[in-house]
Amino acid sequence: MTIDQGILSGGCLCGRVRFEVQEPLGPAGYCHCTRCQRRTGSGSSAQARIDASALRVIEGDEHVRPYRPAKGFEKLFCAECGSALFSRNPEDPAQMSVRLGAFEGDPGVRPQFRQFVAYAPAWEPVPDDGLPRFAESRGWTRPGG
């Protein structure tokens, strides 16, 4: 499912980084991997897939820093306030995700799946919300597909 409303805007907590995403947004979902748990301090991270060509940092690009784990997508955050903003596939930089909480207002998509549920913490059980669950990665799906 994709939503086509035009341009969505967002930013970090301190306001130094501002961005726009030209729709469509791809599938949105929750990730329960241990990296997302440690990065967010919660049991999961909500995010939507985007193509890198849809993202434009309009202010504060100099504050965006990457963290490159040994495996998986690199994490992009504001170096000033620590806000998690995006992730990017180091093997194919066109494949990105944007954190739903970084958008201003309603991004128009709803999480459609839960991945890496095999790693969900005992202190925050995965809710019985009817979303499809994947023990490991759901795999990459491009926006619009």
N, C-alpha and C positions, 0 to 999 in steps of 0.2 A: 504494500500500500504506500502510495506517495501522496503528498499534499502539495498543491501548487497555488500559493497565495502571493507570490512575488518575492520580496526580500524580507528576511528576518534579521533582527539586530540583537546584539548581546554584548556582554563584556564581563570583566572580572569584578571582584568585590571592591577593590580600591578605585576602579574607574579608569585606570591608566591604559588598559587594553580594551579597545572597542572593535567589534567585528560585525560583518554582514555576511549572510549566507543567502545566495540566490537559490531559490528552490529548484527542483524538488528535493525534499529530504527523503532519504531511503528508509529502510526499516529501522525501527527503534526497538531497543530491548534493554534488559537488565543483565549486567555481567556480575557474577558472584565469584570471580577468580580472586585469589589471595592478593594479587597486585592491586586490584580495584578496592579491596577491603582496606589495605594499608594506605592507599593513596587518598581515599575518602574518609577513612575512620568510621565507615559504616559497613553493612553487610553486602552492599552491591552498589553499582553505578548505573545510572540511566543515561543512555546515549543514543544518537541517531547517526546513521551512515550518511556521508556526503562524499561527493567527488571534490577533490582539492580545487578544481577550477571554479567551484561554486562559492569558495571561501575568500573573503577579502578582509584583511586586518586594516581598518581605516584609521586607527590611532594606537600608538604604543607598541608597534612591532618590535622595537628595541627591548621591550620588557618580556617578550615571549621567549621562554627557555625550554629546551627539550631535556627529557630524561630518557636515556636509551638503555632499557633492560637488555640482558643477554638474549632473551627470546621475547617475541611478541611485539606489539605496536609500541612505538615510542610515545611518551606522554608529553604534552605541551602545556605549560602553565605560566601564570604571571609570576615573574621573579620578585615582584614587590610584595604581593599579598598572598601568594601561593595558590590562588584559584586554579583548579583544574579546568581546562578549556577544551582541548582537542586531543586526539590521538592520531597517529599516522603510521602506516605500514612502511617500514624501512626498505622492504623489497619492492614495493610499488607505491611511491609517495602520493599517487592519485587517490589511493584508498585512505579515507580519513573518517573519523567520527567526531561529533561535537557533543559535549555534555549538555543534556537537556536543561539542567539548572543554570547554565550560562546564558540562556536566551532571556530576553526581556519579554515577559508575558507568555502566552500560550504559543508554543511552536506549531501547533496543529496536528502533531502526531502523538500516538499513544504507544507505549511499549507493547510489542507483539509477541515476545518470547523471553525466556530466561536461559542464559548459557552459563556453563561452568558450575552448575548447581551441585556437582559432586564436592565442591569446596565451600559450600555455604556454611557459615559458622553456626554452631549449636545455639549460640545466644540470640540469633535472629533467624528463626526458621523461615524457609521459603513459603510464602502464603499460598493458600489454595485458591488462586485467582483464575484458574482455567487456562492460563497461558501455556503454550508448548514449552517443555523443559528439555534441555540438552545437558547431559552429564559433562561434556567438554564443549569445545567451540561449535557454534552453529555454522560457522563458515562465513565467508565474505559474500555479501549480496550488494551489487551496485544499486545506487538510487534509481528508482524507476523499474527495478527488476525484482 
